[in-house]
Amino acid sequence: MLKEEKLLISIRILIAEDASDIRLLITRLLARQGATVVGAEDGLDAIAKVKSADVDCAFDIILMDLQMPIMGGHEAAPLIRAEGFSGPIIALTGHSVEFAQEQDNAFDFDGYLLKPVSTQKLIDKILQHCPAKIAQTSGAADGEG
């Protein structure tokens, strides 16, 4: 069971997912945890949103579906890296664990999540990849920052 506290306050997340219902569901789940979430319909849209984000509003993490029309995660991740994004990019896939691990190793991904993903696994993965941002926010909330 998730705690009532908002665990993702100040985390900015870009989710690239072509299925609007999945994108909306993940957006709502993460927003309830305090995250700011921006959606992209495909890889090209994700690249455009990374390019247009200014330094103060840059994304902390990207969740990227591997298979999307126009441009999937395989093609988009290296182009996003070429734009200077150095944060974590997490692959989202409905394929097997072996496939996901292979993609994780072959492309510019920092991890993967298998769909359908549980809310807890999603939050845990974000916390794992954004610990400095979480600590910074917690310290400021405790009066330390």
C-alpha positions, 0 to 999 in steps of 0.5 A: 500500500502506498503511503499518503505522503507525496513521494515525488514532489519536485520531480519533472517527468516526461512520459512518451507513450502512444496509448492515450489511456495508458499515458493518462493513467500514468500521468494521474498516478504520478501527479497524485504523488506530487510529480509534474508530468508532461506527456508525449504521443511519440518519440518525435514529440518527446524530442521536441518537448526535451528541446523546448524545456528550459533549464529551470523546467528540464525533465528529471526522468523520461519514461519511454515506450519502446514501440510507438508510431512515427518514432519509438523509444529505440530511435528517440532515446539516442536523439534525446541524449544528443540534445544533451539530456543526461538524466535517466531514460526508462524503457516501458515495454509489454515484451518479456524480461529478456527483451527488455534487458536486451533493449536496456543494454543495446540502447540508451536506457537506464532501466526498464519497466514491464507493462502493465506496471504497478504503481509501486514499481513505477514510483520505486523506479523513479525514486531509484533514479532520482535520489538526489532530487528527492533528498534535496526536496526532503531537506528543504521541507525539513528546513535543511535546504 
